[in-house]
Amino acid sequence: MIENAQLVRVRELLTKYEHPLVDFSAVEHGGGVQVILQAKNVTVPVHTYYIDLHPRDLESSQLEWNLARQIYDGLHDYMIEMFTRTSHTRGC
Protein backbone atom coordinates (compact mmCIF):
# COMPACT_ATOMS: atom_id res chain seq x y z
CA MET A 1 0.00 0.00 0.00
CA ILE A 2 1.36 3.42 -0.98
CA GLU A 3 0.77 6.06 1.67
CA ASN A 4 -0.45 9.58 1.02
CA ALA A 5 2.55 11.96 0.87
CA GLN A 6 0.75 14.46 3.12
CA LEU A 7 0.11 11.78 5.74
CA VAL A 8 3.77 10.74 5.59
CA ARG A 9 4.82 14.40 6.06
CA VAL A 10 2.54 14.87 9.09
CA ARG A 11 3.82 11.64 10.64
CA GLU A 12 7.39 12.85 10.12
CA LEU A 13 6.55 16.14 11.83
CA LEU A 14 4.91 14.29 14.73
CA THR A 15 8.20 12.48 15.44
CA LYS A 16 9.49 15.84 16.71
CA TYR A 17 6.98 15.73 19.58
CA GLU A 18 7.19 13.65 22.73
CA HIS A 19 4.96 14.05 25.75
CA PRO A 20 4.87 12.00 28.97
CA LEU A 21 1.05 11.89 29.05
CA VAL A 22 -0.01 11.83 25.39
CA ASP A 23 0.78 9.78 22.28
CA PHE A 24 0.52 11.39 18.84
CA SER A 25 -0.43 9.62 15.62
CA ALA A 26 -2.05 10.46 12.28
CA VAL A 27 -4.36 8.79 9.77
CA GLU A 28 -5.96 9.74 6.46
CA HIS A 29 -9.41 11.21 6.99
CA GLY A 30 -11.94 12.85 4.70
CA GLY A 31 -9.44 13.91 2.06
CA GLY A 32 -7.05 15.29 4.66
CA VAL A 33 -5.18 14.03 7.69
CA GLN A 34 -6.42 13.55 11.22
CA VAL A 35 -3.95 13.95 14.08
CA ILE A 36 -4.83 11.81 17.09
CA LEU A 37 -3.94 12.67 20.67
CA GLN A 38 -4.42 9.73 23.01
CA ALA A 39 -3.69 9.59 26.72
CA LYS A 40 -0.93 7.17 27.76
CA ASN A 41 -1.17 4.65 30.60
CA VAL A 42 -4.53 5.78 31.93
CA THR A 43 -6.45 3.84 34.55
CA VAL A 44 -9.73 5.67 34.00
CA PRO A 45 -11.59 5.95 30.72
CA VAL A 46 -10.83 9.15 28.83
CA HIS A 47 -11.71 10.09 25.30
CA THR A 48 -9.34 10.52 22.39
CA TYR A 49 -8.78 13.99 20.90
CA TYR A 50 -8.77 14.57 17.14
CA ILE A 51 -7.35 17.43 15.08
CA ASP A 52 -8.46 17.59 11.45
CA LEU A 53 -5.98 18.96 8.92
CA HIS A 54 -7.71 19.87 5.68
CA PRO A 55 -6.00 19.81 2.26
CA ARG A 56 -5.46 23.60 2.34
CA ASP A 57 -3.68 23.21 5.72
CA LEU A 58 -1.52 20.39 4.39
CA GLU A 59 -0.51 22.34 1.29
CA SER A 60 0.52 25.43 3.25
CA SER A 61 4.19 26.40 3.33
CA GLN A 62 3.59 27.00 7.05
CA LEU A 63 2.45 23.43 7.78
CA GLU A 64 5.10 22.81 10.42
CA TRP A 65 4.22 25.99 12.36
CA ASN A 66 0.47 25.52 11.94
CA LEU A 67 0.72 21.93 13.15
CA ALA A 68 2.68 23.05 16.22
CA ARG A 69 0.02 25.63 17.06
CA GLN A 70 -2.77 23.08 16.60
CA ILE A 71 -0.97 20.50 18.75
CA TYR A 72 -0.43 23.02 21.58
CA ASP A 73 -4.03 24.24 21.36
CA GLY A 74 -5.25 20.65 21.16
CA LEU A 75 -3.24 19.58 24.21
CA HIS A 76 -4.73 22.44 26.19
CA ASP A 77 -8.27 21.60 25.11
CA TYR A 78 -7.72 17.87 25.67
CA MET A 79 -6.50 18.35 29.23
CA ILE A 80 -9.37 20.69 30.05
CA GLU A 81 -11.91 18.26 28.59
CA MET A 82 -10.60 15.53 30.92
CA PHE A 83 -11.97 17.24 34.02
CA THR A 84 -14.57 15.02 35.65
CA ARG A 85 -15.69 17.79 38.00
CA THR A 86 -15.00 21.51 38.33
CA SER A 87 -16.14 24.36 40.54
CA HIS A 88 -18.82 25.02 37.89
CA THR A 89 -20.26 21.53 38.09
CA ARG A 90 -23.80 21.55 39.43
CA GLY A 91 -24.33 19.88 42.77
CA CYS A 92 -20.89 20.52 44.22
Secondary structure, 3 states (H helix, E strand, C coil): CCCCHHHHHHHHHHCCCCCCCEEEEEEEECCEEEEEEEECCCCCCCCCEEEEECHHHHCCCCHHHHHHHHHHHHHHHHHHHCCCCCCCCCCC
